[in-house]
């Protein structure tokens, strides 16, 4: 079973202010990660900042995002 990534209210995410961790660019571990995957991660981390500001946090301290898919 794959471990789920959880974003906690109490953690500091200052390295992700632009949404894209520097590790994605410099760490060989992420060399094979697609551009689309990096972009999606960036969108989610930027939305996470909004979740912190709006207090969208469950009873366990996990932040959640609201994301509406737009039809094109």
CHARMM-style PDB file with segment names, atoms N, HN, CA, C and O in Angstrom:
ATOM      1  N   UNK     1       0.842  -1.191   0.000  1.00  0.00      PROA
ATOM      2  CA  UNK     1       0.000   0.000   0.000  1.00  0.00      PROA
ATOM      3  C   UNK     1       0.878   1.243   0.000  1.00  0.00      PROA
ATOM      4  O   UNK     1       1.827   1.345   0.777  1.00  0.00      PROA
ATOM      5  N   UNK     2       0.557   2.173  -0.868  1.00  0.00      PROA
ATOM      6  HN  UNK     2      -0.214   2.090  -1.499  1.00  0.00      PROA
ATOM      7  CA  UNK     2       1.327   3.397  -0.995  1.00  0.00      PROA
ATOM      8  C   UNK     2       1.000   4.343   0.158  1.00  0.00      PROA
ATOM      9  O   UNK     2      -0.164   4.514   0.523  1.00  0.00      PROA
ATOM     10  N   UNK     3       2.039   4.955   0.726  1.00  0.00      PROA
ATOM     11  HN  UNK     3       2.984   4.816   0.429  1.00  0.00      PROA
ATOM     12  CA  UNK     3       1.848   5.903   1.813  1.00  0.00      PROA
ATOM     13  C   UNK     3       1.266   7.203   1.265  1.00  0.00      PROA
ATOM     14  O   UNK     3       1.749   7.730   0.263  1.00  0.00      PROA
ATOM     15  N   UNK     4       0.234   7.714   1.919  1.00  0.00      PROA
ATOM     16  HN  UNK     4      -0.158   7.286   2.733  1.00  0.00      PROA
ATOM     17  CA  UNK     4      -0.390   8.955   1.479  1.00  0.00      PROA
ATOM     18  C   UNK     4       0.365  10.142   2.061  1.00  0.00      PROA
ATOM     19  O   UNK     4       0.742  10.142   3.232  1.00  0.00      PROA
ATOM     20  N   UNK     5       0.580  11.150   1.225  1.00  0.00      PROA
ATOM     21  HN  UNK     5       0.273  11.150   0.273  1.00  0.00      PROA
ATOM     22  CA  UNK     5       1.219  12.372   1.657  1.00  0.00      PROA
ATOM     23  C   UNK     5       0.173  13.261   2.308  1.00  0.00      PROA
ATOM     24  O   UNK     5      -0.870  13.547   1.719  1.00  0.00      PROA
ATOM     25  N   UNK     6       0.455  13.687   3.505  1.00  0.00      PROA
ATOM     26  HN  UNK     6       1.302  13.455   3.983  1.00  0.00      PROA
ATOM     27  CA  UNK     6      -0.466  14.572   4.231  1.00  0.00      PROA
ATOM     28  C   UNK     6       0.231  15.886   4.518  1.00  0.00      PROA
ATOM     29  O   UNK     6       1.398  15.899   4.910  1.00  0.00      PROA
ATOM     30  N   UNK     7      -0.463  16.976   4.330  1.00  0.00      PROA
ATOM     31  HN  UNK     7      -1.411  16.966   4.012  1.00  0.00      PROA
ATOM     32  CA  UNK     7       0.054  18.289   4.665  1.00  0.00      PROA
ATOM     33  C   UNK     7      -0.566  18.709   5.989  1.00  0.00      PROA
ATOM     34  O   UNK     7      -1.785  18.826   6.111  1.00  0.00      PROA
ATOM     35  N   UNK     8       0.283  18.932   6.970  1.00  0.00      PROA
ATOM     36  HN  UNK     8       1.274  18.837   6.871  1.00  0.00      PROA
ATOM     37  CA  UNK     8      -0.185  19.293   8.298  1.00  0.00      PROA
ATOM     38  C   UNK     8      -0.099  20.798   8.510  1.00  0.00      PROA
ATOM     39  O   UNK     8       0.796  21.469   7.994  1.00  0.00      PROA
ATOM     40  N   UNK     9      -1.040  21.304   9.272  1.00  0.00      PROA
ATOM     41  HN  UNK     9      -1.767  20.759   9.691  1.00  0.00      PROA
ATOM     42  CA  UNK     9      -1.114  22.732   9.559  1.00  0.00      PROA
ATOM     43  C   UNK     9       0.154  23.219  10.263  1.00  0.00      PROA
ATOM     44  O   UNK     9       0.621  24.327   9.999  1.00  0.00      PROA
ATOM     45  N   UNK    10       0.707  22.405  11.147  1.00  0.00      PROA
ATOM     46  HN  UNK    10       0.327  21.505  11.361  1.00  0.00      PROA
ATOM     47  CA  UNK    10       1.821  22.829  11.988  1.00  0.00      PROA
ATOM     48  C   UNK    10       3.178  22.818  11.288  1.00  0.00      PROA
ATOM     49  O   UNK    10       4.151  23.323  11.846  1.00  0.00      PROA
ATOM     50  N   UNK    11       3.270  22.255  10.080  1.00  0.00      PROA
ATOM     51  HN  UNK    11       2.479  21.845   9.626  1.00  0.00      PROA
ATOM     52  CA  UNK    11       4.550  22.183   9.387  1.00  0.00      PROA
ATOM     53  C   UNK    11       4.822  23.454   8.591  1.00  0.00      PROA
ATOM     54  O   UNK    11       3.902  24.162   8.184  1.00  0.00      PROA
ATOM     55  N   UNK    12       6.111  23.725   8.378  1.00  0.00      PROA
ATOM     56  HN  UNK    12       6.859  23.150   8.709  1.00  0.00      PROA
ATOM     57  CA  UNK    12       6.523  24.910   7.616  1.00  0.00      PROA
ATOM     58  C   UNK    12       6.803  24.501   6.179  1.00  0.00      PROA
ATOM     59  O   UNK    12       7.588  23.585   5.934  1.00  0.00      PROA
ATOM     60  N   UNK    13       6.171  25.170   5.237  1.00  0.00      PROA
ATOM     61  HN  UNK    13       5.534  25.914   5.436  1.00  0.00      PROA
ATOM     62  CA  UNK    13       6.354  24.877   3.821  1.00  0.00      PROA
ATOM     63  C   UNK    13       6.960  26.068   3.092  1.00  0.00      PROA
ATOM     64  O   UNK    13       6.652  26.307   1.924  1.00  0.00      PROA
ATOM     65  N   UNK    14       7.821  26.814   3.779  1.00  0.00      PROA
ATOM     66  HN  UNK    14       8.071  26.620   4.728  1.00  0.00      PROA
ATOM     67  CA  UNK    14       8.362  28.051   3.205  1.00  0.00      PROA
ATOM     68  C   UNK    14       9.194  27.807   1.953  1.00  0.00      PROA
ATOM     69  O   UNK    14       9.276  28.695   1.104  1.00  0.00      PROA
ATOM     70  N   UNK    15       9.820  26.626   1.801  1.00  0.00      PROA
ATOM     71  HN  UNK    15       9.753  25.904   2.491  1.00  0.00      PROA
ATOM     72  CA  UNK    15      10.622  26.353   0.606  1.00  0.00      PROA
ATOM     73  C   UNK    15       9.755  26.188  -0.626  1.00  0.00      PROA
ATOM     74  O   UNK    15      10.270  26.104  -1.741  1.00  0.00      PROA
ATOM     75  N   UNK    16       8.455  26.141  -0.438  1.00  0.00      PROA
ATOM     76  HN  UNK    16       8.037  26.209   0.468  1.00  0.00      PROA
ATOM     77  CA  UNK    16       7.549  25.931  -1.558  1.00  0.00      PROA
ATOM     78  C   UNK    16       6.709  27.166  -1.852  1.00  0.00      PROA
ATOM     79  O   UNK    16       5.598  27.051  -2.371  1.00  0.00      PROA
ATOM     80  N   UNK    17       7.222  28.331  -1.530  1.00  0.00      PROA
ATOM     81  HN  UNK    17       8.124  28.424  -1.108  1.00  0.00      PROA
ATOM     82  CA  UNK    17       6.446  29.547  -1.760  1.00  0.00      PROA
ATOM     83  C   UNK    17       6.094  29.734  -3.229  1.00  0.00      PROA
ATOM     84  O   UNK    17       5.040  30.284  -3.547  1.00  0.00      PROA
ATOM     85  N   UNK    18       6.962  29.286  -4.121  1.00  0.00      PROA
ATOM     86  HN  UNK    18       7.819  28.840  -3.862  1.00  0.00      PROA
ATOM     87  CA  UNK    18       6.636  29.386  -5.539  1.00  0.00      PROA
ATOM     88  C   UNK    18       5.920  28.133  -6.025  1.00  0.00      PROA
ATOM     89  O   UNK    18       5.562  28.037  -7.199  1.00  0.00      PROA
ATOM     90  N   UNK    19       5.710  27.170  -5.125  1.00  0.00      PROA
ATOM     91  HN  UNK    19       6.001  27.249  -4.171  1.00  0.00      PROA
ATOM     92  CA  UNK    19       4.977  25.967  -5.469  1.00  0.00      PROA
ATOM     93  C   UNK    19       5.822  24.826  -5.984  1.00  0.00      PROA
ATOM     94  O   UNK    19       5.342  23.694  -6.047  1.00  0.00      PROA
ATOM     95  N   UNK    20       7.073  25.086  -6.356  1.00  0.00      PROA
ATOM     96  HN  UNK    20       7.462  26.006  -6.305  1.00  0.00      PROA
ATOM     97  CA  UNK    20       7.925  24.044  -6.923  1.00  0.00      PROA
ATOM     98  C   UNK    20       9.197  23.925  -6.090  1.00  0.00      PROA
ATOM     99  O   UNK    20      10.031  24.830  -6.112  1.00  0.00      PROA
ATOM    100  N   UNK    21       9.360  22.823  -5.355  1.00  0.00      PROA
ATOM    101  HN  UNK    21       8.682  22.088  -5.337  1.00  0.00      PROA
ATOM    102  CA  UNK    21      10.565  22.653  -4.542  1.00  0.00      PROA
ATOM    103  C   UNK    21      11.816  22.593  -5.420  1.00  0.00      PROA
ATOM    104  O   UNK    21      11.794  22.015  -6.507  1.00  0.00      PROA
ATOM    105  N   UNK    22      12.891  23.187  -4.946  1.00  0.00      PROA
ATOM    106  HN  UNK    22      12.910  23.657  -4.064  1.00  0.00      PROA
ATOM    107  CA  UNK    22      14.151  23.175  -5.693  1.00  0.00      PROA
ATOM    108  C   UNK    22      14.635  21.751  -5.946  1.00  0.00      PROA
ATOM    109  O   UNK    22      15.330  21.496  -6.930  1.00  0.00      PROA
ATOM    110  N   UNK    23      14.274  20.835  -5.072  1.00  0.00      PROA
ATOM    111  HN  UNK    23      13.710  21.043  -4.273  1.00  0.00      PROA
ATOM    112  CA  UNK    23      14.702  19.439  -5.226  1.00  0.00      PROA
ATOM    113  C   UNK    23      14.224  18.857  -6.554  1.00  0.00      PROA
ATOM    114  O   UNK    23      14.903  18.012  -7.136  1.00  0.00      PROA
ATOM    115  N   UNK    24      13.077  19.294  -7.033  1.00  0.00      PROA
ATOM    116  HN  UNK    24      12.525  19.981  -6.560  1.00  0.00      PROA
ATOM    117  CA  UNK    24      12.564  18.788  -8.312  1.00  0.00      PROA
ATOM    118  C   UNK    24      13.502  19.132  -9.468  1.00  0.00      PROA
ATOM    119  O   UNK    24      13.518  18.445 -10.489  1.00  0.00      PROA
ATOM    120  N   UNK    25      14.276  20.190  -9.301  1.00  0.00      PROA
ATOM    121  HN  UNK    25      14.264  20.748  -8.472  1.00  0.00      PROA
ATOM    122  CA  UNK    25      15.180  20.623 -10.360  1.00  0.00      PROA
ATOM    123  C   UNK    25      16.593  20.070 -10.195  1.00  0.00      PROA
ATOM    124  O   UNK    25      17.298  19.868 -11.183  1.00  0.00      PROA
ATOM    125  N   UNK    26      17.011  19.823  -8.944  1.00  0.00      PROA
ATOM    126  HN  UNK    26      16.438  19.987  -8.141  1.00  0.00      PROA
ATOM    127  CA  UNK    26      18.409  19.492  -8.683  1.00  0.00      PROA
ATOM    128  C   UNK    26      18.661  18.077  -8.176  1.00  0.00      PROA
ATOM    129  O   UNK    26      19.775  17.573  -8.312  1.00  0.00      PROA
ATOM    130  N   UNK    27      17.677  17.436  -7.607  1.00  0.00      PROA
ATOM    131  HN  UNK    27      16.772  17.846  -7.497  1.00  0.00      PROA
ATOM    132  CA  UNK    27      17.874  16.112  -7.022  1.00  0.00      PROA
ATOM    133  C   UNK    27      17.669  15.031  -8.081  1.00  0.00      PROA
ATOM    134  O   UNK    27      16.611  14.975  -8.708  1.00  0.00      PROA
ATOM    135  N   UNK    28      18.674  14.167  -8.288  1.00  0.00      PROA
ATOM    136  HN  UNK    28      19.534  14.213  -7.779  1.00  0.00      PROA
ATOM    137  CA  UNK    28      18.552  13.097  -9.289  1.00  0.00      PROA
ATOM    138  C   UNK    28      17.375  12.146  -9.029  1.00  0.00      PROA
ATOM    139  O   UNK    28      16.907  11.468  -9.943  1.00  0.00      PROA
ATOM    140  N   UNK    29      16.907  12.102  -7.791  1.00  0.00      PROA
ATOM    141  HN  UNK    29      17.287  12.653  -7.048  1.00  0.00      PROA
ATOM    142  CA  UNK    29      15.772  11.247  -7.437  1.00  0.00      PROA
ATOM    143  C   UNK    29      14.538  11.591  -8.281  1.00  0.00      PROA
ATOM    144  O   UNK    29      13.720  10.717  -8.568  1.00  0.00      PROA
ATOM    145  N   UNK    30      14.405  12.856  -8.675  1.00  0.00      PROA
ATOM    146  HN  UNK    30      15.069  13.566  -8.442  1.00  0.00      PROA
ATOM    147  CA  UNK    30      13.219  13.315  -9.404  1.00  0.00      PROA
ATOM    148  C   UNK    30      13.478  13.485 -10.904  1.00  0.00      PROA
ATOM    149  O   UNK    30      12.654  14.074 -11.603  1.00  0.00      PROA
ATOM    150  N   UNK    31      14.585  12.990 -11.398  1.00  0.00      PROA
ATOM    151  HN  UNK    31      15.255  12.512 -10.830  1.00  0.00      PROA
ATOM    152  CA  UNK    31      14.979  13.164 -12.797  1.00  0.00      PROA
ATOM    153  C   UNK    31      13.914  12.665 -13.768  1.00  0.00      PROA
ATOM    154  O   UNK    31      13.671  13.292 -14.798  1.00  0.00      PROA
ATOM    155  N   UNK    32      13.286  11.553 -13.448  1.00  0.00      PROA
ATOM    156  HN  UNK    32      13.483  11.043 -12.610  1.00  0.00      PROA
ATOM    157  CA  UNK    32      12.310  10.957 -14.365  1.00  0.00      PROA
ATOM    158  C   UNK    32      10.882  11.462 -14.157  1.00  0.00      PROA
ATOM    159  O   UNK    32       9.956  11.000 -14.824  1.00  0.00      PROA
ATOM    160  N   UNK    33      10.704  12.397 -13.243  1.00  0.00      PROA
ATOM    161  HN  UNK    33      11.456  12.772 -12.700  1.00  0.00      PROA
ATOM    162  CA  UNK    33       9.368  12.942 -12.989  1.00  0.00      PROA
ATOM    163  C   UNK    33       8.951  13.815 -14.177  1.00  0.00      PROA
ATOM    164  O   UNK    33       9.716  14.674 -14.616  1.00  0.00      PROA
ATOM    165  N   UNK    34       7.758  13.597 -14.686  1.00  0.00      PROA
ATOM    166  HN  UNK    34       7.137  12.899 -14.329  1.00  0.00      PROA
ATOM    167  CA  UNK    34       7.302  14.353 -15.851  1.00  0.00      PROA
ATOM    168  C   UNK    34       7.012  15.810 -15.490  1.00  0.00      PROA
ATOM    169  O   UNK    34       6.777  16.151 -14.331  1.00  0.00      PROA
ATOM    170  N   UNK    35       7.037  16.641 -16.501  1.00  0.00      PROA
ATOM    171  HN  UNK    35       7.229  16.365 -17.442  1.00  0.00      PROA
ATOM    172  CA  UNK    35       6.720  18.060 -16.318  1.00  0.00      PROA
ATOM    173  C   UNK    35       5.280  18.215 -15.832  1.00  0.00      PROA
ATOM    174  O   UNK    35       5.001  19.072 -14.994  1.00  0.00      PROA
ATOM    175  N   UNK    36       4.372  17.402 -16.345  1.00  0.00      PROA
ATOM    176  HN  UNK    36       4.599  16.705 -17.026  1.00  0.00      PROA
ATOM    177  CA  UNK    36       2.972  17.474 -15.922  1.00  0.00      PROA
ATOM    178  C   UNK    36       2.818  17.147 -14.439  1.00  0.00      PROA
ATOM    179  O   UNK    36       2.022  17.776 -13.743  1.00  0.00      PROA
ATOM    180  N   UNK    37       3.574  16.169 -13.959  1.00  0.00      PROA
ATOM    181  HN  UNK    37       4.220  15.657 -14.525  1.00  0.00      PROA
ATOM    182  CA  UNK    37       3.516  15.805 -12.543  1.00  0.00      PROA
ATOM    183  C   UNK    37       4.036  16.946 -11.688  1.00  0.00      PROA
ATOM    184  O   UNK    37       3.451  17.268 -10.654  1.00  0.00      PROA
ATOM    185  N   UNK    38       5.130  17.555 -12.112  1.00  0.00      PROA
ATOM    186  HN  UNK    38       5.605  17.294 -12.952  1.00  0.00      PROA
ATOM    187  CA  UNK    38       5.688  18.695 -11.360  1.00  0.00      PROA
ATOM    188  C   UNK    38       4.699  19.860 -11.341  1.00  0.00      PROA
ATOM    189  O   UNK    38       4.531  20.525 -10.319  1.00  0.00      PROA
ATOM    190  N   UNK    39       4.047  20.099 -12.476  1.00  0.00      PROA
ATOM    191  HN  UNK    39       4.183  19.559 -13.307  1.00  0.00      PROA
ATOM    192  CA  UNK    39       3.074  21.186 -12.571  1.00  0.00      PROA
ATOM    193  C   UNK    39       1.872  20.936 -11.656  1.00  0.00      PROA
ATOM    194  O   UNK    39       1.405  21.850 -10.976  1.00  0.00      PROA
ATOM    195  N   UNK    40       1.380  19.712 -11.642  1.00  0.00      PROA
ATOM    196  HN  UNK    40       1.759  18.970 -12.195  1.00  0.00      PROA
ATOM    197  CA  UNK    40       0.252  19.367 -10.778  1.00  0.00      PROA
ATOM    198  C   UNK    40       0.621  19.539  -9.309  1.00  0.00      PROA
ATOM    199  O   UNK    40      -0.168  20.060  -8.521  1.00  0.00      PROA
ATOM    200  N   UNK    41       1.824  19.099  -8.944  1.00  0.00      PROA
ATOM    201  HN  UNK    41       2.466  18.676  -9.584  1.00  0.00      PROA
ATOM    202  CA  UNK    41       2.294  19.279  -7.566  1.00  0.00      PROA
ATOM    203  C   UNK    41       2.337  20.767  -7.221  1.00  0.00      PROA
ATOM    204  O   UNK    41       1.937  21.160  -6.126  1.00  0.00      PROA
ATOM    205  N   UNK    42       2.820  21.595  -8.151  1.00  0.00      PROA
ATOM    206  HN  UNK    42       3.145  21.275  -9.040  1.00  0.00      PROA
ATOM    207  CA  UNK    42       2.893  23.031  -7.927  1.00  0.00      PROA
ATOM    208  C   UNK    42       1.505  23.619  -7.679  1.00  0.00      PROA
ATOM    209  O   UNK    42       1.324  24.431  -6.771  1.00  0.00      PROA
ATOM    210  N   UNK    43       0.537  23.212  -8.479  1.00  0.00      PROA
ATOM    211  HN  UNK    43       0.684  22.552  -9.216  1.00  0.00      PROA
ATOM    212  CA  UNK    43      -0.831  23.705  -8.296  1.00  0.00      PROA
ATOM    213  C   UNK    43      -1.359  23.331  -6.911  1.00  0.00      PROA
ATOM    214  O   UNK    43      -1.931  24.166  -6.211  1.00  0.00      PROA
ATOM    215  N   UNK    44      -1.164  22.076  -6.526  1.00  0.00      PROA
ATOM    216  HN  UNK    44      -0.699  21.397  -7.095  1.00  0.00      PROA
ATOM    217  CA  UNK    44      -1.668  21.631  -5.226  1.00  0.00      PROA
ATOM    218  C   UNK    44      -0.985  22.342  -4.067  1.00  0.00      PROA
ATOM    219  O   UNK    44      -1.647  22.685  -3.087  1.00  0.00      PROA
ATOM    220  N   UNK    45       0.327  22.574  -4.150  1.00  0.00      PROA
ATOM    221  HN  UNK    45       0.865  22.295  -4.945  1.00  0.00      PROA
ATOM    222  CA  UNK    45       1.004  23.247  -3.043  1.00  0.00      PROA
ATOM    223  C   UNK    45       0.598  24.713  -2.944  1.00  0.00      PROA
ATOM    224  O   UNK    45       0.513  25.257  -1.843  1.00  0.00      PROA
ATOM    225  N   UNK    46       0.347  25.352  -4.073  1.00  0.00      PROA
ATOM    226  HN  UNK    46       0.416  24.910  -4.967  1.00  0.00      PROA
ATOM    227  CA  UNK    46      -0.136  26.734  -4.024  1.00  0.00      PROA
ATOM    228  C   UNK    46      -1.542  26.794  -3.438  1.00  0.00      PROA
ATOM    229  O   UNK    46      -1.869  27.724  -2.700  1.00  0.00      PROA
ATOM    230  N   UNK    47      -2.370  25.811  -3.761  1.00  0.00      PROA
ATOM    231  HN  UNK    47      -2.104  25.056  -4.360  1.00  0.00      PROA
ATOM    232  CA  UNK    47      -3.714  25.742  -3.175  1.00  0.00      PROA
ATOM    233  C   UNK    47      -3.647  25.442  -1.678  1.00  0.00      PROA
ATOM    234  O   UNK    47      -4.526  25.847  -0.917  1.00  0.00      PROA
ATOM    235  N   UNK    48      -2.605  24.733  -1.264  1.00  0.00      PROA
ATOM    236  HN  UNK    48      -1.890  24.404  -1.882  1.00  0.00      PROA
ATOM    237  CA  UNK    48      -2.430  24.422   0.151  1.00  0.00      PROA
ATOM    238  C   UNK    48      -2.242  25.711   0.961  1.00  0.00      PROA
ATOM    239  O   UNK    48      -2.731  25.813   2.086  1.00  0.00      PROA
ATOM    240  N   UNK    49      -1.541  26.685   0.393  1.00  0.00      PROA
ATOM    241  HN  UNK    49      -1.144  26.602  -0.521  1.00  0.00      PROA
ATOM    242  CA  UNK    49      -1.371  27.972   1.061  1.00  0.00      PROA
ATOM    243  C   UNK    49      -2.725  28.628   1.292  1.00  0.00      PROA
ATOM    244  O   UNK    49      -2.974  29.203   2.352  1.00  0.00      PROA
ATOM    245  N   UNK    50      -3.592  28.538   0.300  1.00  0.00      PROA
ATOM    246  HN  UNK    50      -3.390  28.070  -0.560  1.00  0.00      PROA
ATOM    247  CA  UNK    50      -4.949  29.078   0.450  1.00  0.00      PROA
ATOM    248  C   UNK    50      -5.700  28.338   1.559  1.00  0.00      PROA
ATOM    249  O   UNK    50      -6.446  28.949   2.325  1.00  0.00      PROA
ATOM    250  N   UNK    51      -5.500  27.033   1.639  1.00  0.00      PROA
ATOM    251  HN  UNK    51      -4.894  26.537   1.017  1.00  0.00      PROA
ATOM    252  CA  UNK    51      -6.156  26.241   2.681  1.00  0.00      PROA
ATOM    253  C   UNK    51      -5.717  26.693   4.068  1.00  0.00      PROA
ATOM    254  O   UNK    51      -6.537  26.790   4.981  1.00  0.00      PROA
ATOM    255  N   UNK    52      -4.422  26.970   4.227  1.00  0.00      PROA
ATOM    256  HN  UNK    52      -3.756  26.891   3.485  1.00  0.00      PROA
ATOM    257  CA  UNK    52      -3.925  27.463   5.512  1.00  0.00      PROA
ATOM    258  C   UNK    52      -4.583  28.789   5.854  1.00  0.00      PROA
ATOM    259  O   UNK    52      -5.027  28.995   6.984  1.00  0.00      PROA
ATOM    260  N   UNK    53      -4.646  29.688   4.877  1.00  0.00      PROA
ATOM    261  HN  UNK    53      -4.286  29.520   3.960  1.00  0.00      PROA
ATOM    262  CA  UNK    53      -5.217  31.016   5.116  1.00  0.00      PROA
ATOM    263  C   UNK    53      -6.701  30.969   5.434  1.00  0.00      PROA
ATOM    264  O   UNK    53      -7.195  31.791   6.206  1.00  0.00      PROA
ATOM    265  N   UNK    54      -7.419  30.014   4.848  1.00  0.00      PROA
ATOM    266  HN  UNK    54      -7.018  29.346   4.221  1.00  0.00      PROA
ATOM    267  CA  UNK    54      -8.866  29.922   5.057  1.00  0.00      PROA
ATOM    268  C   UNK    54      -9.254  28.972   6.185  1.00  0.00      PROA
ATOM    269  O   UNK    54     -10.431  28.858   6.528  1.00  0.00      PROA
ATOM    270  N   UNK    55      -8.260  28.286   6.765  1.00  0.00      PROA
ATOM    271  HN  UNK    55      -7.304  28.378   6.486  1.00  0.00      PROA
ATOM    272  CA  UNK    55      -8.541  27.390   7.878  1.00  0.00      PROA
ATOM    273  C   UNK    55      -9.199  26.086   7.473  1.00  0.00      PROA
ATOM    274  O   UNK    55      -9.953  25.502   8.251  1.00  0.00      PROA
ATOM    275  N   UNK    56      -8.918  25.618   6.253  1.00  0.00      PROA
ATOM    276  HN  UNK    56      -8.305  26.092   5.621  1.00  0.00      PROA
ATOM    277  CA  UNK    56      -9.496  24.366   5.768  1.00  0.00      PROA
ATOM    278  C   UNK    56      -8.666  23.200   6.305  1.00  0.00      PROA
ATOM    279  O   UNK    56      -7.810  22.653   5.609  1.00  0.00      PROA
ATOM    280  N   UNK    57      -8.933  22.840   7.538  1.00  0.00      PROA
ATOM    281  HN  UNK    57      -9.628  23.284   8.103  1.00  0.00      PROA
ATOM    282  CA  UNK    57      -8.151  21.826   8.244  1.00  0.00      PROA
ATOM    283  C   UNK    57      -9.126  20.886   8.940  1.00  0.00      PROA
ATOM    284  O   UNK    57     -10.073  21.330   9.589  1.00  0.00      PROA
ATOM    285  N   UNK    58      -8.890  19.582   8.801  1.00  0.00      PROA
ATOM    286  HN  UNK    58      -8.121  19.221   8.274  1.00  0.00      PROA
ATOM    287  CA  UNK    58      -9.798  18.628   9.434  1.00  0.00      PROA
ATOM    288  C   UNK    58      -9.435  18.427  10.905  1.00  0.00      PROA
ATOM    289  O   UNK    58      -8.488  19.039  11.400  1.00  0.00      PROA
ATOM    290  N   UNK    59     -10.178  17.580  11.595  1.00  0.00      PROA
ATOM    291  HN  UNK    59     -10.947  17.083  11.193  1.00  0.00      PROA
ATOM    292  CA  UNK    59      -9.986  17.357  13.024  1.00  0.00      PROA
ATOM    293  C   UNK    59      -8.627  16.759  13.373  1.00  0.00      PROA
ATOM    294  O   UNK    59      -8.183  16.868  14.516  1.00  0.00      PROA
ATOM    295  N   UNK    60      -7.955  16.125  12.401  1.00  0.00      PROA
ATOM    296  HN  UNK    60      -8.316  16.036  11.472  1.00  0.00      PROA
ATOM    297  CA  UNK    60      -6.635  15.530  12.632  1.00  0.00      PROA
ATOM    298  C   UNK    60      -5.499  16.485  12.266  1.00  0.00      PROA
ATOM    299  O   UNK    60      -4.332  16.102  12.344  1.00  0.00      PROA
ATOM    300  N   UNK    61      -5.816  17.712  11.870  1.00  0.00      PROA
ATOM    301  HN  UNK    61      -6.764  18.023  11.807  1.00  0.00      PROA
ATOM    302  CA  UNK    61      -4.798  18.685  11.509  1.00  0.00      PROA
ATOM    303  C   UNK    61      -4.333  18.578  10.077  1.00  0.00      PROA
ATOM    304  O   UNK    61      -3.363  19.236   9.701  1.00  0.00      PROA
ATOM    305  N   UNK    62      -4.997  17.763   9.256  1.00  0.00      PROA
ATOM    306  HN  UNK    62      -5.785  17.228   9.562  1.00  0.00      PROA
ATOM    307  CA  UNK    62      -4.663  17.642   7.836  1.00  0.00      PROA
ATOM    308  C   UNK    62      -5.340  18.760   7.055  1.00  0.00      PROA
ATOM    309  O   UNK    62      -6.534  19.011   7.223  1.00  0.00      PROA
ATOM    310  N   UNK    63      -4.576  19.425   6.204  1.00  0.00      PROA
ATOM    311  HN  UNK    63      -3.606  19.221   6.068  1.00  0.00      PROA
ATOM    312  CA  UNK    63      -5.159  20.462   5.360  1.00  0.00      PROA
ATOM    313  C   UNK    63      -5.779  19.814   4.128  1.00  0.00      PROA
ATOM    314  O   UNK    63      -5.304  18.786   3.644  1.00  0.00      PROA
ATOM    315  N   UNK    64      -6.823  20.417   3.642  1.00  0.00      PROA
ATOM    316  HN  UNK    64      -7.209  21.251   4.035  1.00  0.00      PROA
ATOM    317  CA  UNK    64      -7.432  19.927   2.410  1.00  0.00      PROA
ATOM    318  C   UNK    64      -7.659  21.114   1.486  1.00  0.00      PROA
ATOM    319  O   UNK    64      -7.686  22.265   1.920  1.00  0.00      PROA
ATOM    320  N   UNK    65      -7.822  20.809   0.197  1.00  0.00      PROA
ATOM    321  HN  UNK    65      -7.800  19.874  -0.156  1.00  0.00      PROA
ATOM    322  CA  UNK    65      -8.017  21.869  -0.778  1.00  0.00      PROA
ATOM    323  C   UNK    65      -9.362  21.709  -1.445  1.00  0.00      PROA
ATOM    324  O   UNK    65      -9.937  20.621  -1.482  1.00  0.00      PROA
ATOM    325  N   UNK    66      -9.847  22.808  -1.967  1.00  0.00      PROA
ATOM    326  HN  UNK    66      -9.380  23.692  -1.937  1.00  0.00      PROA
ATOM    327  CA  UNK    66     -11.055  22.800  -2.773  1.00  0.00      PROA
ATOM    328  C   UNK    66     -10.607  23.092  -4.191  1.00  0.00      PROA
ATOM    329  O   UNK    66      -9.990  24.121  -4.464  1.00  0.00      PROA
ATOM    330  N   UNK    67     -10.923  22.178  -5.083  1.00  0.00      PROA
ATOM    331  HN  UNK    67     -11.424  21.341  -4.860  1.00  0.00      PROA
ATOM    332  CA  UNK    67     -10.465  22.327  -6.465  1.00  0.00      PROA
ATOM    333  C   UNK    67     -11.604  21.956  -7.392  1.00  0.00      PROA
ATOM    334  O   UNK    67     -12.088  20.825  -7.377  1.00  0.00      PROA
ATOM    335  N   UNK    68     -12.025  22.908  -8.193  1.00  0.00      PROA
ATOM    336  HN  UNK    68     -11.631  23.827  -8.205  1.00  0.00      PROA
ATOM    337  CA  UNK    68     -13.128  22.693  -9.122  1.00  0.00      PROA
ATOM    338  C   UNK    68     -12.547  22.506 -10.519  1.00  0.00      PROA
ATOM    339  O   UNK    68     -11.804  23.355 -11.012  1.00  0.00      PROA
ATOM    340  N   UNK    69     -12.885  21.407 -11.140  1.00  0.00      PROA
ATOM    341  HN  UNK    69     -13.488  20.717 -10.740  1.00  0.00      PROA
ATOM    342  CA  UNK    69     -12.426  21.145 -12.502  1.00  0.00      PROA
ATOM    343  C   UNK    69     -13.271  21.937 -13.479  1.00  0.00      PROA
ATOM    344  O   UNK    69     -14.499  21.866 -13.452  1.00  0.00      PROA
ATOM    345  N   UNK    70     -12.611  22.687 -14.340  1.00  0.00      PROA
ATOM    346  HN  UNK    70     -11.613  22.744 -14.362  1.00  0.00      PROA
ATOM    347  CA  UNK    70     -13.318  23.477 -15.323  1.00  0.00      PROA
ATOM    348  C   UNK    70     -13.386  22.710 -16.635  1.00  0.00      PROA
ATOM    349  O   UNK    70     -12.414  22.073 -17.042  1.00  0.00      PROA
ATOM    350  N   UNK    71     -14.527  22.772 -17.287  1.00  0.00      PROA
ATOM    351  HN  UNK    71     -15.316  23.289 -16.957  1.00  0.00      PROA
ATOM    352  CA  UNK    71     -14.678  22.138 -18.588  1.00  0.00      PROA
ATOM    353  C   UNK    71     -14.193  23.112 -19.658  1.00  0.00      PROA
ATOM    354  O   UNK    71     -14.527  24.297 -19.652  1.00  0.00      PROA
ATOM    355  N   UNK    72     -13.413  22.583 -20.552  1.00  0.00      PROA
ATOM    356  HN  UNK    72     -13.141  21.620 -20.557  1.00  0.00      PROA
ATOM    357  CA  UNK    72     -12.869  23.434 -21.621  1.00  0.00      PROA
ATOM    358  C   UNK    72     -13.519  23.063 -22.926  1.00  0.00      PROA
ATOM    359  OT1 UNK    72     -13.209  23.654 -23.960  1.00  0.00      PROA
TER     360      UNK     72
END
